[in-house]
């Protein structure tokens, strides 16, 4: 719960700083209120990093639990239809499943990339605090949607918000924001829990690959490239 509170505060401050701007817009603030500098030409839409931080000192990673939040009034929009009603319990289940999938995908990618994941803080441990925000699932596939099908070109969208900390000092050394929409198929297809998980997995795999490659380059160069 403490992590959720911290993420909410940091995220609110971050989104306030970039509000009204395209995530890829070059007019993003050069420096955030917490002193992080904007880094351009990255594979993620927005990247900020602490000036002079040496990433080569971090040999291990501590991956915190993933905070998940739906897009504003998402439940209300879903429940405007008598078919796809979504309860608070449904939302909690979806968030828990996505958080587990996030951890499995990112842990797998990072370990495959040669990183050791640990559960304890230390001087050579980089703490990663991930969040999925603005989760917008077109067809959540709840148990209340009996004998109904939803067809669309995409399963939905979500945004990654990631914070990197020195695990001993809790200094915020980098953060990133990136919005991804499920691929457009060009034709309408049935969206359900299976297709939703497949779409989420594709997006998470891409993010995990970019993070792994970014950490590799940062450790070699001493900063986020």
PyMOL commands that place a pseudoatom at each C-alpha (Angstrom):
pseudoatom trace, name=CA, resn=UNK, resi=1, chain=A, elem=C, hetatm=0, pos=[0.000, 0.000, 0.000]
pseudoatom trace, name=CA, resn=UNK, resi=2, chain=A, elem=C, hetatm=0, pos=[2.868, 2.380, 0.731]
pseudoatom trace, name=CA, resn=UNK, resi=3, chain=A, elem=C, hetatm=0, pos=[4.248, 1.812, -2.758]
pseudoatom trace, name=CA, resn=UNK, resi=4, chain=A, elem=C, hetatm=0, pos=[0.858, 2.642, -4.299]
pseudoatom trace, name=CA, resn=UNK, resi=5, chain=A, elem=C, hetatm=0, pos=[0.745, 5.920, -2.383]
pseudoatom trace, name=CA, resn=UNK, resi=6, chain=A, elem=C, hetatm=0, pos=[4.240, 6.859, -3.540]
pseudoatom trace, name=CA, resn=UNK, resi=7, chain=A, elem=C, hetatm=0, pos=[3.466, 5.932, -7.132]
pseudoatom trace, name=CA, resn=UNK, resi=8, chain=A, elem=C, hetatm=0, pos=[0.264, 7.961, -7.108]
pseudoatom trace, name=CA, resn=UNK, resi=9, chain=A, elem=C, hetatm=0, pos=[2.067, 11.049, -5.794]
pseudoatom trace, name=CA, resn=UNK, resi=10, chain=A, elem=C, hetatm=0, pos=[5.035, 10.751, -8.156]
pseudoatom trace, name=CA, resn=UNK, resi=11, chain=A, elem=C, hetatm=0, pos=[2.772, 9.970, -11.086]
pseudoatom trace, name=CA, resn=UNK, resi=12, chain=A, elem=C, hetatm=0, pos=[0.478, 12.906, -10.382]
pseudoatom trace, name=CA, resn=UNK, resi=13, chain=A, elem=C, hetatm=0, pos=[3.447, 15.267, -10.271]
pseudoatom trace, name=CA, resn=UNK, resi=14, chain=A, elem=C, hetatm=0, pos=[4.898, 13.790, -13.448]
pseudoatom trace, name=CA, resn=UNK, resi=15, chain=A, elem=C, hetatm=0, pos=[1.657, 13.910, -15.419]
pseudoatom trace, name=CA, resn=UNK, resi=16, chain=A, elem=C, hetatm=0, pos=[1.039, 17.453, -14.205]
pseudoatom trace, name=CA, resn=UNK, resi=17, chain=A, elem=C, hetatm=0, pos=[4.408, 18.454, -15.627]
pseudoatom trace, name=CA, resn=UNK, resi=18, chain=A, elem=C, hetatm=0, pos=[3.649, 16.972, -19.051]
pseudoatom trace, name=CA, resn=UNK, resi=19, chain=A, elem=C, hetatm=0, pos=[-0.094, 17.651, -19.135]
pseudoatom trace, name=CA, resn=UNK, resi=20, chain=A, elem=C, hetatm=0, pos=[-1.492, 18.835, -22.454]
pseudoatom trace, name=CA, resn=UNK, resi=21, chain=A, elem=C, hetatm=0, pos=[1.578, 17.680, -24.362]
pseudoatom trace, name=CA, resn=UNK, resi=22, chain=A, elem=C, hetatm=0, pos=[2.113, 14.787, -26.713]
pseudoatom trace, name=CA, resn=UNK, resi=23, chain=A, elem=C, hetatm=0, pos=[4.306, 12.146, -25.074]
pseudoatom trace, name=CA, resn=UNK, resi=24, chain=A, elem=C, hetatm=0, pos=[6.737, 12.460, -27.964]
pseudoatom trace, name=CA, resn=UNK, resi=25, chain=A, elem=C, hetatm=0, pos=[6.565, 16.273, -28.036]
pseudoatom trace, name=CA, resn=UNK, resi=26, chain=A, elem=C, hetatm=0, pos=[9.937, 18.018, -27.960]
pseudoatom trace, name=CA, resn=UNK, resi=27, chain=A, elem=C, hetatm=0, pos=[8.422, 20.746, -25.747]
pseudoatom trace, name=CA, resn=UNK, resi=28, chain=A, elem=C, hetatm=0, pos=[8.409, 18.485, -22.713]
pseudoatom trace, name=CA, resn=UNK, resi=29, chain=A, elem=C, hetatm=0, pos=[9.988, 20.137, -19.648]
pseudoatom trace, name=CA, resn=UNK, resi=30, chain=A, elem=C, hetatm=0, pos=[13.786, 19.945, -19.793]
pseudoatom trace, name=CA, resn=UNK, resi=31, chain=A, elem=C, hetatm=0, pos=[13.963, 19.318, -16.034]
pseudoatom trace, name=CA, resn=UNK, resi=32, chain=A, elem=C, hetatm=0, pos=[11.327, 17.876, -13.698]
pseudoatom trace, name=CA, resn=UNK, resi=33, chain=A, elem=C, hetatm=0, pos=[10.533, 19.256, -10.263]
pseudoatom trace, name=CA, resn=UNK, resi=34, chain=A, elem=C, hetatm=0, pos=[12.639, 16.466, -8.743]
pseudoatom trace, name=CA, resn=UNK, resi=35, chain=A, elem=C, hetatm=0, pos=[15.696, 17.427, -10.813]
pseudoatom trace, name=CA, resn=UNK, resi=36, chain=A, elem=C, hetatm=0, pos=[15.607, 14.755, -13.504]
pseudoatom trace, name=CA, resn=UNK, resi=37, chain=A, elem=C, hetatm=0, pos=[16.635, 15.824, -17.004]
pseudoatom trace, name=CA, resn=UNK, resi=38, chain=A, elem=C, hetatm=0, pos=[14.746, 14.965, -20.174]
pseudoatom trace, name=CA, resn=UNK, resi=39, chain=A, elem=C, hetatm=0, pos=[16.513, 12.538, -22.504]
pseudoatom trace, name=CA, resn=UNK, resi=40, chain=A, elem=C, hetatm=0, pos=[15.559, 12.646, -26.173]
pseudoatom trace, name=CA, resn=UNK, resi=41, chain=A, elem=C, hetatm=0, pos=[15.721, 10.070, -28.955]
pseudoatom trace, name=CA, resn=UNK, resi=42, chain=A, elem=C, hetatm=0, pos=[14.727, 7.029, -26.889]
pseudoatom trace, name=CA, resn=UNK, resi=43, chain=A, elem=C, hetatm=0, pos=[12.553, 4.042, -27.716]
pseudoatom trace, name=CA, resn=UNK, resi=44, chain=A, elem=C, hetatm=0, pos=[10.092, 5.070, -25.008]
pseudoatom trace, name=CA, resn=UNK, resi=45, chain=A, elem=C, hetatm=0, pos=[7.987, 8.201, -25.384]
pseudoatom trace, name=CA, resn=UNK, resi=46, chain=A, elem=C, hetatm=0, pos=[9.260, 10.060, -22.318]
pseudoatom trace, name=CA, resn=UNK, resi=47, chain=A, elem=C, hetatm=0, pos=[12.470, 9.416, -20.392]
pseudoatom trace, name=CA, resn=UNK, resi=48, chain=A, elem=C, hetatm=0, pos=[13.956, 11.486, -17.566]
pseudoatom trace, name=CA, resn=UNK, resi=49, chain=A, elem=C, hetatm=0, pos=[17.208, 10.666, -15.764]
pseudoatom trace, name=CA, resn=UNK, resi=50, chain=A, elem=C, hetatm=0, pos=[19.280, 12.035, -12.898]
pseudoatom trace, name=CA, resn=UNK, resi=51, chain=A, elem=C, hetatm=0, pos=[22.306, 13.936, -14.238]
pseudoatom trace, name=CA, resn=UNK, resi=52, chain=A, elem=C, hetatm=0, pos=[25.597, 12.136, -13.732]
pseudoatom trace, name=CA, resn=UNK, resi=53, chain=A, elem=C, hetatm=0, pos=[24.153, 8.885, -12.410]
pseudoatom trace, name=CA, resn=UNK, resi=54, chain=A, elem=C, hetatm=0, pos=[26.406, 5.872, -12.976]
pseudoatom trace, name=CA, resn=UNK, resi=55, chain=A, elem=C, hetatm=0, pos=[24.316, 2.863, -13.938]
pseudoatom trace, name=CA, resn=UNK, resi=56, chain=A, elem=C, hetatm=0, pos=[27.344, 0.572, -14.139]
pseudoatom trace, name=CA, resn=UNK, resi=57, chain=A, elem=C, hetatm=0, pos=[27.337, 0.281, -10.339]
pseudoatom trace, name=CA, resn=UNK, resi=58, chain=A, elem=C, hetatm=0, pos=[24.082, -1.672, -10.381]
pseudoatom trace, name=CA, resn=UNK, resi=59, chain=A, elem=C, hetatm=0, pos=[24.661, -5.382, -10.898]
pseudoatom trace, name=CA, resn=UNK, resi=60, chain=A, elem=C, hetatm=0, pos=[21.296, -6.672, -9.639]
pseudoatom trace, name=CA, resn=UNK, resi=61, chain=A, elem=C, hetatm=0, pos=[17.645, -5.699, -9.929]
pseudoatom trace, name=CA, resn=UNK, resi=62, chain=A, elem=C, hetatm=0, pos=[14.787, -5.606, -7.442]
pseudoatom trace, name=CA, resn=UNK, resi=63, chain=A, elem=C, hetatm=0, pos=[11.447, -5.640, -9.260]
pseudoatom trace, name=CA, resn=UNK, resi=64, chain=A, elem=C, hetatm=0, pos=[8.634, -4.277, -7.090]
pseudoatom trace, name=CA, resn=UNK, resi=65, chain=A, elem=C, hetatm=0, pos=[4.991, -5.293, -7.441]
pseudoatom trace, name=CA, resn=UNK, resi=66, chain=A, elem=C, hetatm=0, pos=[3.165, -3.629, -10.316]
pseudoatom trace, name=CA, resn=UNK, resi=67, chain=A, elem=C, hetatm=0, pos=[0.609, -0.947, -9.560]
pseudoatom trace, name=CA, resn=UNK, resi=68, chain=A, elem=C, hetatm=0, pos=[-2.350, -1.067, -11.991]
pseudoatom trace, name=CA, resn=UNK, resi=69, chain=A, elem=C, hetatm=0, pos=[-5.001, 1.605, -12.551]
pseudoatom trace, name=CA, resn=UNK, resi=70, chain=A, elem=C, hetatm=0, pos=[-7.842, 1.754, -15.048]
pseudoatom trace, name=CA, resn=UNK, resi=71, chain=A, elem=C, hetatm=0, pos=[-8.576, 4.722, -17.262]
pseudoatom trace, name=CA, resn=UNK, resi=72, chain=A, elem=C, hetatm=0, pos=[-10.813, 7.292, -15.631]
pseudoatom trace, name=CA, resn=UNK, resi=73, chain=A, elem=C, hetatm=0, pos=[-14.551, 6.393, -15.748]
pseudoatom trace, name=CA, resn=UNK, resi=74, chain=A, elem=C, hetatm=0, pos=[-13.697, 3.141, -17.560]
pseudoatom trace, name=CA, resn=UNK, resi=75, chain=A, elem=C, hetatm=0, pos=[-16.089, 1.160, -15.355]
pseudoatom trace, name=CA, resn=UNK, resi=76, chain=A, elem=C, hetatm=0, pos=[-18.873, 3.680, -15.911]
pseudoatom trace, name=CA, resn=UNK, resi=77, chain=A, elem=C, hetatm=0, pos=[-18.491, 3.406, -19.671]
pseudoatom trace, name=CA, resn=UNK, resi=78, chain=A, elem=C, hetatm=0, pos=[-18.498, -0.376, -19.527]
pseudoatom trace, name=CA, resn=UNK, resi=79, chain=A, elem=C, hetatm=0, pos=[-21.602, -0.381, -17.358]
pseudoatom trace, name=CA, resn=UNK, resi=80, chain=A, elem=C, hetatm=0, pos=[-23.471, 1.979, -19.654]
pseudoatom trace, name=CA, resn=UNK, resi=81, chain=A, elem=C, hetatm=0, pos=[-24.232, -1.235, -21.526]
pseudoatom trace, name=CA, resn=UNK, resi=82, chain=A, elem=C, hetatm=0, pos=[-26.452, -3.787, -19.804]
pseudoatom trace, name=CA, resn=UNK, resi=83, chain=A, elem=C, hetatm=0, pos=[-24.363, -6.557, -21.421]
pseudoatom trace, name=CA, resn=UNK, resi=84, chain=A, elem=C, hetatm=0, pos=[-20.793, -5.930, -20.235]
pseudoatom trace, name=CA, resn=UNK, resi=85, chain=A, elem=C, hetatm=0, pos=[-21.321, -5.034, -16.614]
pseudoatom trace, name=CA, resn=UNK, resi=86, chain=A, elem=C, hetatm=0, pos=[-18.136, -4.745, -14.569]
pseudoatom trace, name=CA, resn=UNK, resi=87, chain=A, elem=C, hetatm=0, pos=[-18.032, -4.990, -10.781]
pseudoatom trace, name=CA, resn=UNK, resi=88, chain=A, elem=C, hetatm=0, pos=[-15.359, -3.775, -8.394]
pseudoatom trace, name=CA, resn=UNK, resi=89, chain=A, elem=C, hetatm=0, pos=[-14.383, -7.412, -7.878]
pseudoatom trace, name=CA, resn=UNK, resi=90, chain=A, elem=C, hetatm=0, pos=[-13.963, -7.827, -11.650]
pseudoatom trace, name=CA, resn=UNK, resi=91, chain=A, elem=C, hetatm=0, pos=[-11.636, -4.844, -11.743]
pseudoatom trace, name=CA, resn=UNK, resi=92, chain=A, elem=C, hetatm=0, pos=[-9.527, -6.127, -8.868]
pseudoatom trace, name=CA, resn=UNK, resi=93, chain=A, elem=C, hetatm=0, pos=[-9.207, -9.501, -10.577]
pseudoatom trace, name=CA, resn=UNK, resi=94, chain=A, elem=C, hetatm=0, pos=[-8.131, -7.922, -13.863]
pseudoatom trace, name=CA, resn=UNK, resi=95, chain=A, elem=C, hetatm=0, pos=[-5.575, -5.732, -12.096]
pseudoatom trace, name=CA, resn=UNK, resi=96, chain=A, elem=C, hetatm=0, pos=[-4.152, -8.690, -10.177]
pseudoatom trace, name=CA, resn=UNK, resi=97, chain=A, elem=C, hetatm=0, pos=[-3.868, -10.803, -13.335]
pseudoatom trace, name=CA, resn=UNK, resi=98, chain=A, elem=C, hetatm=0, pos=[-2.159, -8.005, -15.257]
pseudoatom trace, name=CA, resn=UNK, resi=99, chain=A, elem=C, hetatm=0, pos=[0.254, -7.357, -12.381]
pseudoatom trace, name=CA, resn=UNK, resi=100, chain=A, elem=C, hetatm=0, pos=[1.221, -11.043, -12.335]
pseudoatom trace, name=CA, resn=UNK, resi=101, chain=A, elem=C, hetatm=0, pos=[1.666, -11.099, -16.095]
pseudoatom trace, name=CA, resn=UNK, resi=102, chain=A, elem=C, hetatm=0, pos=[3.819, -7.959, -15.919]
pseudoatom trace, name=CA, resn=UNK, resi=103, chain=A, elem=C, hetatm=0, pos=[6.111, -9.521, -13.343]
pseudoatom trace, name=CA, resn=UNK, resi=104, chain=A, elem=C, hetatm=0, pos=[6.408, -12.802, -15.250]
pseudoatom trace, name=CA, resn=UNK, resi=105, chain=A, elem=C, hetatm=0, pos=[7.198, -11.088, -18.550]
pseudoatom trace, name=CA, resn=UNK, resi=106, chain=A, elem=C, hetatm=0, pos=[9.668, -8.550, -17.179]
pseudoatom trace, name=CA, resn=UNK, resi=107, chain=A, elem=C, hetatm=0, pos=[11.396, -10.985, -14.829]
pseudoatom trace, name=CA, resn=UNK, resi=108, chain=A, elem=C, hetatm=0, pos=[11.775, -13.463, -17.672]
pseudoatom trace, name=CA, resn=UNK, resi=109, chain=A, elem=C, hetatm=0, pos=[13.177, -10.879, -20.086]
pseudoatom trace, name=CA, resn=UNK, resi=110, chain=A, elem=C, hetatm=0, pos=[15.589, -9.379, -17.556]
pseudoatom trace, name=CA, resn=UNK, resi=111, chain=A, elem=C, hetatm=0, pos=[16.892, -12.753, -16.400]
pseudoatom trace, name=CA, resn=UNK, resi=112, chain=A, elem=C, hetatm=0, pos=[17.279, -13.887, -19.999]
pseudoatom trace, name=CA, resn=UNK, resi=113, chain=A, elem=C, hetatm=0, pos=[19.250, -10.695, -20.571]
pseudoatom trace, name=CA, resn=UNK, resi=114, chain=A, elem=C, hetatm=0, pos=[21.692, -11.719, -17.868]
pseudoatom trace, name=CA, resn=UNK, resi=115, chain=A, elem=C, hetatm=0, pos=[20.340, -9.724, -14.937]
pseudoatom trace, name=CA, resn=UNK, resi=116, chain=A, elem=C, hetatm=0, pos=[20.036, -11.227, -11.472]
pseudoatom trace, name=CA, resn=UNK, resi=117, chain=A, elem=C, hetatm=0, pos=[16.741, -10.484, -9.743]
pseudoatom trace, name=CA, resn=UNK, resi=118, chain=A, elem=C, hetatm=0, pos=[16.880, -10.257, -5.966]
pseudoatom trace, name=CA, resn=UNK, resi=119, chain=A, elem=C, hetatm=0, pos=[14.454, -9.616, -3.110]
pseudoatom trace, name=CA, resn=UNK, resi=120, chain=A, elem=C, hetatm=0, pos=[16.710, -7.547, -0.854]
pseudoatom trace, name=CA, resn=UNK, resi=121, chain=A, elem=C, hetatm=0, pos=[18.131, -4.050, -1.142]
pseudoatom trace, name=CA, resn=UNK, resi=122, chain=A, elem=C, hetatm=0, pos=[21.882, -3.554, -1.444]
pseudoatom trace, name=CA, resn=UNK, resi=123, chain=A, elem=C, hetatm=0, pos=[24.398, -1.034, -2.745]
pseudoatom trace, name=CA, resn=UNK, resi=124, chain=A, elem=C, hetatm=0, pos=[24.591, -2.714, -6.156]
pseudoatom trace, name=CA, resn=UNK, resi=125, chain=A, elem=C, hetatm=0, pos=[20.816, -3.219, -6.513]
pseudoatom trace, name=CA, resn=UNK, resi=126, chain=A, elem=C, hetatm=0, pos=[18.625, -1.084, -8.770]
pseudoatom trace, name=CA, resn=UNK, resi=127, chain=A, elem=C, hetatm=0, pos=[15.023, -0.866, -7.581]
pseudoatom trace, name=CA, resn=UNK, resi=128, chain=A, elem=C, hetatm=0, pos=[12.388, -0.877, -10.337]
pseudoatom trace, name=CA, resn=UNK, resi=129, chain=A, elem=C, hetatm=0, pos=[8.898, 0.344, -9.451]
pseudoatom trace, name=CA, resn=UNK, resi=130, chain=A, elem=C, hetatm=0, pos=[6.467, -0.298, -12.329]
pseudoatom trace, name=CA, resn=UNK, resi=131, chain=A, elem=C, hetatm=0, pos=[2.922, 0.898, -12.889]
pseudoatom trace, name=CA, resn=UNK, resi=132, chain=A, elem=C, hetatm=0, pos=[0.333, 0.338, -15.591]
pseudoatom trace, name=CA, resn=UNK, resi=133, chain=A, elem=C, hetatm=0, pos=[-2.028, 3.311, -15.824]
pseudoatom trace, name=CA, resn=UNK, resi=134, chain=A, elem=C, hetatm=0, pos=[-4.909, 4.348, -18.069]
pseudoatom trace, name=CA, resn=UNK, resi=135, chain=A, elem=C, hetatm=0, pos=[-5.762, 0.707, -18.656]
pseudoatom trace, name=CA, resn=UNK, resi=136, chain=A, elem=C, hetatm=0, pos=[-8.560, 0.656, -21.225]
pseudoatom trace, name=CA, resn=UNK, resi=137, chain=A, elem=C, hetatm=0, pos=[-9.897, -2.780, -22.133]
pseudoatom trace, name=CA, resn=UNK, resi=138, chain=A, elem=C, hetatm=0, pos=[-12.560, -2.736, -24.810]
pseudoatom trace, name=CA, resn=UNK, resi=139, chain=A, elem=C, hetatm=0, pos=[-14.105, -6.076, -23.848]
pseudoatom trace, name=CA, resn=UNK, resi=140, chain=A, elem=C, hetatm=0, pos=[-13.104, -7.254, -20.350]
pseudoatom trace, name=CA, resn=UNK, resi=141, chain=A, elem=C, hetatm=0, pos=[-14.914, -10.577, -20.734]
pseudoatom trace, name=CA, resn=UNK, resi=142, chain=A, elem=C, hetatm=0, pos=[-16.471, -10.665, -17.282]
pseudoatom trace, name=CA, resn=UNK, resi=143, chain=A, elem=C, hetatm=0, pos=[-18.705, -13.479, -16.124]
pseudoatom trace, name=CA, resn=UNK, resi=144, chain=A, elem=C, hetatm=0, pos=[-21.735, -11.181, -16.322]
pseudoatom trace, name=CA, resn=UNK, resi=145, chain=A, elem=C, hetatm=0, pos=[-21.359, -10.835, -20.092]
pseudoatom trace, name=CA, resn=UNK, resi=146, chain=A, elem=C, hetatm=0, pos=[-23.308, -14.014, -20.790]
pseudoatom trace, name=CA, resn=UNK, resi=147, chain=A, elem=C, hetatm=0, pos=[-24.073, -14.972, -24.391]
pseudoatom trace, name=CA, resn=UNK, resi=148, chain=A, elem=C, hetatm=0, pos=[-22.539, -11.753, -25.707]
pseudoatom trace, name=CA, resn=UNK, resi=149, chain=A, elem=C, hetatm=0, pos=[-19.598, -10.981, -27.930]
pseudoatom trace, name=CA, resn=UNK, resi=150, chain=A, elem=C, hetatm=0, pos=[-17.706, -7.772, -28.589]
pseudoatom trace, name=CA, resn=UNK, resi=151, chain=A, elem=C, hetatm=0, pos=[-15.928, -7.240, -31.908]
pseudoatom trace, name=CA, resn=UNK, resi=152, chain=A, elem=C, hetatm=0, pos=[-13.274, -4.607, -32.546]
pseudoatom trace, name=CA, resn=UNK, resi=153, chain=A, elem=C, hetatm=0, pos=[-9.944, -4.091, -34.309]
pseudoatom trace, name=CA, resn=UNK, resi=154, chain=A, elem=C, hetatm=0, pos=[-8.026, -3.731, -31.037]
pseudoatom trace, name=CA, resn=UNK, resi=155, chain=A, elem=C, hetatm=0, pos=[-8.151, -5.120, -27.508]
pseudoatom trace, name=CA, resn=UNK, resi=156, chain=A, elem=C, hetatm=0, pos=[-7.440, -1.682, -26.012]
pseudoatom trace, name=CA, resn=UNK, resi=157, chain=A, elem=C, hetatm=0, pos=[-4.509, 0.308, -24.651]
pseudoatom trace, name=CA, resn=UNK, resi=158, chain=A, elem=C, hetatm=0, pos=[-2.408, 0.977, -21.566]
pseudoatom trace, name=CA, resn=UNK, resi=159, chain=A, elem=C, hetatm=0, pos=[0.420, 3.219, -20.420]
pseudoatom trace, name=CA, resn=UNK, resi=160, chain=A, elem=C, hetatm=0, pos=[3.646, 2.211, -18.713]
pseudoatom trace, name=CA, resn=UNK, resi=161, chain=A, elem=C, hetatm=0, pos=[5.019, 4.387, -15.918]
pseudoatom trace, name=CA, resn=UNK, resi=162, chain=A, elem=C, hetatm=0, pos=[8.353, 3.193, -14.579]
pseudoatom trace, name=CA, resn=UNK, resi=163, chain=A, elem=C, hetatm=0, pos=[10.567, 4.549, -11.816]
pseudoatom trace, name=CA, resn=UNK, resi=164, chain=A, elem=C, hetatm=0, pos=[14.171, 3.499, -11.125]
pseudoatom trace, name=CA, resn=UNK, resi=165, chain=A, elem=C, hetatm=0, pos=[15.613, 4.013, -7.645]
pseudoatom trace, name=CA, resn=UNK, resi=166, chain=A, elem=C, hetatm=0, pos=[18.857, 3.439, -5.834]
pseudoatom trace, name=CA, resn=UNK, resi=167, chain=A, elem=C, hetatm=0, pos=[17.663, 0.674, -3.538]
pseudoatom trace, name=CA, resn=UNK, resi=168, chain=A, elem=C, hetatm=0, pos=[19.679, 1.835, -0.517]
pseudoatom trace, name=CA, resn=UNK, resi=169, chain=A, elem=C, hetatm=0, pos=[19.179, 5.604, -0.633]
pseudoatom trace, name=CA, resn=UNK, resi=170, chain=A, elem=C, hetatm=0, pos=[15.754, 5.601, -2.352]
pseudoatom trace, name=CA, resn=UNK, resi=171, chain=A, elem=C, hetatm=0, pos=[17.054, 8.313, -4.680]
pseudoatom trace, name=CA, resn=UNK, resi=172, chain=A, elem=C, hetatm=0, pos=[14.894, 8.547, -7.790]
pseudoatom trace, name=CA, resn=UNK, resi=173, chain=A, elem=C, hetatm=0, pos=[17.377, 8.263, -10.659]
pseudoatom trace, name=CA, resn=UNK, resi=174, chain=A, elem=C, hetatm=0, pos=[15.142, 7.779, -13.699]
pseudoatom trace, name=CA, resn=UNK, resi=175, chain=A, elem=C, hetatm=0, pos=[11.536, 7.521, -14.808]
pseudoatom trace, name=CA, resn=UNK, resi=176, chain=A, elem=C, hetatm=0, pos=[9.712, 6.879, -18.042]
pseudoatom trace, name=CA, resn=UNK, resi=177, chain=A, elem=C, hetatm=0, pos=[6.255, 7.039, -19.544]
pseudoatom trace, name=CA, resn=UNK, resi=178, chain=A, elem=C, hetatm=0, pos=[5.041, 5.235, -22.650]
pseudoatom trace, name=CA, resn=UNK, resi=179, chain=A, elem=C, hetatm=0, pos=[1.561, 4.629, -24.062]
pseudoatom trace, name=CA, resn=UNK, resi=180, chain=A, elem=C, hetatm=0, pos=[0.835, 1.620, -26.256]
pseudoatom trace, name=CA, resn=UNK, resi=181, chain=A, elem=C, hetatm=0, pos=[-2.302, 0.551, -28.108]
pseudoatom trace, name=CA, resn=UNK, resi=182, chain=A, elem=C, hetatm=0, pos=[-2.935, -3.016, -29.165]
pseudoatom trace, name=CA, resn=UNK, resi=183, chain=A, elem=C, hetatm=0, pos=[-2.076, -3.555, -32.806]
pseudoatom trace, name=CA, resn=UNK, resi=184, chain=A, elem=C, hetatm=0, pos=[-4.793, -2.694, -35.317]
pseudoatom trace, name=CA, resn=UNK, resi=185, chain=A, elem=C, hetatm=0, pos=[-5.670, -5.843, -37.238]
pseudoatom trace, name=CA, resn=UNK, resi=186, chain=A, elem=C, hetatm=0, pos=[-7.527, -4.060, -40.025]
pseudoatom trace, name=CA, resn=UNK, resi=187, chain=A, elem=C, hetatm=0, pos=[-10.605, -6.161, -39.389]
pseudoatom trace, name=CA, resn=UNK, resi=188, chain=A, elem=C, hetatm=0, pos=[-13.035, -6.735, -36.553]
pseudoatom trace, name=CA, resn=UNK, resi=189, chain=A, elem=C, hetatm=0, pos=[-12.493, -9.779, -34.382]
pseudoatom trace, name=CA, resn=UNK, resi=190, chain=A, elem=C, hetatm=0, pos=[-13.982, -11.183, -31.223]
pseudoatom trace, name=CA, resn=UNK, resi=191, chain=A, elem=C, hetatm=0, pos=[-12.335, -9.675, -28.124]
pseudoatom trace, name=CA, resn=UNK, resi=192, chain=A, elem=C, hetatm=0, pos=[-12.358, -11.745, -24.943]
pseudoatom trace, name=CA, resn=UNK, resi=193, chain=A, elem=C, hetatm=0, pos=[-10.168, -12.602, -21.966]
pseudoatom trace, name=CA, resn=UNK, resi=194, chain=A, elem=C, hetatm=0, pos=[-7.891, -14.774, -24.107]
pseudoatom trace, name=CA, resn=UNK, resi=195, chain=A, elem=C, hetatm=0, pos=[-7.337, -12.091, -26.736]
pseudoatom trace, name=CA, resn=UNK, resi=196, chain=A, elem=C, hetatm=0, pos=[-6.908, -9.466, -24.002]
pseudoatom trace, name=CA, resn=UNK, resi=197, chain=A, elem=C, hetatm=0, pos=[-4.141, -11.461, -22.340]
pseudoatom trace, name=CA, resn=UNK, resi=198, chain=A, elem=C, hetatm=0, pos=[-2.427, -12.063, -25.674]
pseudoatom trace, name=CA, resn=UNK, resi=199, chain=A, elem=C, hetatm=0, pos=[-2.531, -8.344, -26.470]
pseudoatom trace, name=CA, resn=UNK, resi=200, chain=A, elem=C, hetatm=0, pos=[-1.186, -7.411, -23.037]
pseudoatom trace, name=CA, resn=UNK, resi=201, chain=A, elem=C, hetatm=0, pos=[1.572, -9.975, -23.388]
pseudoatom trace, name=CA, resn=UNK, resi=202, chain=A, elem=C, hetatm=0, pos=[2.663, -8.523, -26.742]
pseudoatom trace, name=CA, resn=UNK, resi=203, chain=A, elem=C, hetatm=0, pos=[2.876, -5.001, -25.354]
pseudoatom trace, name=CA, resn=UNK, resi=204, chain=A, elem=C, hetatm=0, pos=[4.642, -6.099, -22.171]
pseudoatom trace, name=CA, resn=UNK, resi=205, chain=A, elem=C, hetatm=0, pos=[7.177, -8.131, -24.146]
pseudoatom trace, name=CA, resn=UNK, resi=206, chain=A, elem=C, hetatm=0, pos=[8.051, -5.042, -26.192]
pseudoatom trace, name=CA, resn=UNK, resi=207, chain=A, elem=C, hetatm=0, pos=[8.430, -2.891, -23.075]
pseudoatom trace, name=CA, resn=UNK, resi=208, chain=A, elem=C, hetatm=0, pos=[10.537, -5.536, -21.334]
pseudoatom trace, name=CA, resn=UNK, resi=209, chain=A, elem=C, hetatm=0, pos=[12.839, -5.786, -24.336]
pseudoatom trace, name=CA, resn=UNK, resi=210, chain=A, elem=C, hetatm=0, pos=[13.274, -2.005, -24.492]
pseudoatom trace, name=CA, resn=UNK, resi=211, chain=A, elem=C, hetatm=0, pos=[14.011, -1.832, -20.753]
pseudoatom trace, name=CA, resn=UNK, resi=212, chain=A, elem=C, hetatm=0, pos=[16.581, -4.617, -20.964]
pseudoatom trace, name=CA, resn=UNK, resi=213, chain=A, elem=C, hetatm=0, pos=[18.300, -3.025, -23.938]
pseudoatom trace, name=CA, resn=UNK, resi=214, chain=A, elem=C, hetatm=0, pos=[18.202, 0.376, -22.232]
pseudoatom trace, name=CA, resn=UNK, resi=215, chain=A, elem=C, hetatm=0, pos=[19.769, -0.971, -19.064]
pseudoatom trace, name=CA, resn=UNK, resi=216, chain=A, elem=C, hetatm=0, pos=[22.471, -2.691, -21.107]
pseudoatom trace, name=CA, resn=UNK, resi=217, chain=A, elem=C, hetatm=0, pos=[23.323, 0.542, -22.894]
pseudoatom trace, name=CA, resn=UNK, resi=218, chain=A, elem=C, hetatm=0, pos=[23.088, 2.617, -19.714]
pseudoatom trace, name=CA, resn=UNK, resi=219, chain=A, elem=C, hetatm=0, pos=[25.456, 0.353, -17.808]
pseudoatom trace, name=CA, resn=UNK, resi=220, chain=A, elem=C, hetatm=0, pos=[27.920, 0.530, -20.675]
pseudoatom trace, name=CA, resn=UNK, resi=221, chain=A, elem=C, hetatm=0, pos=[27.676, 4.286, -21.228]
pseudoatom trace, name=CA, resn=UNK, resi=222, chain=A, elem=C, hetatm=0, pos=[26.981, 5.321, -17.649]
pseudoatom trace, name=CA, resn=UNK, resi=223, chain=A, elem=C, hetatm=0, pos=[23.683, 6.962, -18.590]
pseudoatom trace, name=CA, resn=UNK, resi=224, chain=A, elem=C, hetatm=0, pos=[20.421, 6.282, -20.409]
pseudoatom trace, name=CA, resn=UNK, resi=225, chain=A, elem=C, hetatm=0, pos=[21.148, 6.552, -24.168]
for i in range(1, 225): cmd.bond("trace and resi %d" % i, "trace and resi %d" % (i + 1))
show_as sticks, trace
zoom trace
